[in-house]
Structures are given as structure tokens and as C-alpha cells.
């Protein structure tokens, strides 16, 4: 068995190299998908939301469709 460094210490061969996403970063792609789904279906009464978050975005887009569209376009989500 090779050298095993203590927990929290990088092995020498990985020192100075980035391996994967930095700690503390998150991926919000699913949240943006729910917002876009809500905007696309805000006026469709028969649409069944895929999850509660999408239902919330659909309701929000029903009240403020232009504002939500502007916000999603400004953040390059559309």
C-alpha cells in the first residue's frame, strides 16, 4: 500500500493542481430550469409542474411575466 497522507492533507502528486470544483460552490442549474419552466407555462392552466419549485415560479410568472423574463435574460438563463 502506498503513502496515505492524513485527512485534509493533499497527496504530494496533487499539490498545486486543481481537482474538481472548489469547495463551497454549488450548481443552481435545476433552480434555473424551474424558473424557465414557470415562465414558459405561466398562462397554461392545465400544465402540471414537475416539482413544487416550478409551481412557485409559475405562480410568480403569472403575476410578473415581464419582470421575470427580463431578469432571466439579464442573467443569460434564456
C-alpha positions as CSV (number, residue, x, y, z in Angstrom):
1,X,0.0,0.0,0.0
2,X,1.3,3.4,-0.9
3,X,1.7,6.5,1.2
4,X,-1.6,7.8,2.7
5,X,-1.5,11.4,4.0
6,X,-3.5,12.4,7.0
7,X,-7.1,13.6,6.4
8,X,-7.2,17.1,5.0
9,X,-3.7,16.9,3.6
10,X,-3.2,16.6,-0.2
11,X,-1.0,13.8,-1.6
12,X,2.3,15.2,-2.9
13,X,1.4,14.3,-6.5
14,X,-1.7,16.6,-6.4
15,X,0.0,19.5,-4.7
16,X,-0.6,22.7,-6.7
17,X,-3.2,21.1,-9.0
18,X,-6.8,21.8,-9.1
19,X,-9.0,18.7,-8.8
20,X,-12.7,19.4,-9.5
21,X,-14.9,22.3,-8.3
22,X,-13.7,24.5,-5.5
23,X,-15.3,23.8,-2.0
24,X,-18.4,25.9,-1.3
25,X,-19.5,26.3,-4.9
26,X,-22.9,25.0,-5.9
27,X,-24.7,24.3,-9.1
28,X,-28.1,26.0,-9.5
29,X,-29.0,24.7,-12.9
30,X,-32.1,22.9,-11.6
31,X,-33.4,26.1,-10.0
32,X,-33.0,28.0,-13.2
33,X,-34.8,25.2,-15.1
34,X,-37.7,25.6,-12.8
35,X,-37.8,29.3,-13.3
36,X,-37.7,28.9,-17.1
37,X,-40.4,26.2,-16.9
38,X,-42.6,28.6,-14.8
39,X,-42.2,31.4,-17.3
40,X,-42.9,29.1,-20.3
41,X,-46.1,27.8,-18.7
42,X,-47.4,30.7,-16.6
43,X,-50.6,31.1,-18.7
44,X,-51.3,27.3,-19.1
45,X,-53.9,26.3,-16.6
46,X,-53.5,22.6,-17.5
47,X,-49.7,22.4,-17.1
48,X,-48.6,20.1,-14.3
49,X,-45.4,21.4,-12.6
50,X,-42.6,18.8,-12.3
51,X,-41.9,19.9,-8.7
52,X,-43.1,22.5,-6.1
53,X,-40.4,24.9,-7.0
54,X,-41.6,25.0,-10.6
55,X,-45.2,25.6,-9.3
56,X,-43.9,28.6,-7.3
57,X,-42.1,30.1,-10.3
58,X,-45.2,29.5,-12.4
59,X,-47.3,31.5,-9.9
60,X,-44.7,34.2,-9.7
61,X,-44.5,34.4,-13.5
62,X,-48.3,34.7,-13.7
63,X,-48.1,37.9,-11.7
64,X,-44.9,39.4,-13.1
65,X,-44.1,37.8,-16.5
66,X,-42.2,40.7,-18.0
67,X,-40.0,41.2,-14.9
68,X,-39.1,37.5,-14.7
69,X,-38.3,37.4,-18.4
70,X,-36.1,40.5,-18.1
71,X,-34.3,39.0,-15.1
72,X,-33.7,35.6,-16.8
73,X,-32.4,37.3,-19.9
74,X,-30.1,39.6,-17.9
75,X,-28.6,36.5,-16.2
76,X,-28.3,34.6,-19.5
77,X,-30.8,31.9,-18.5
78,X,-32.9,32.2,-21.6
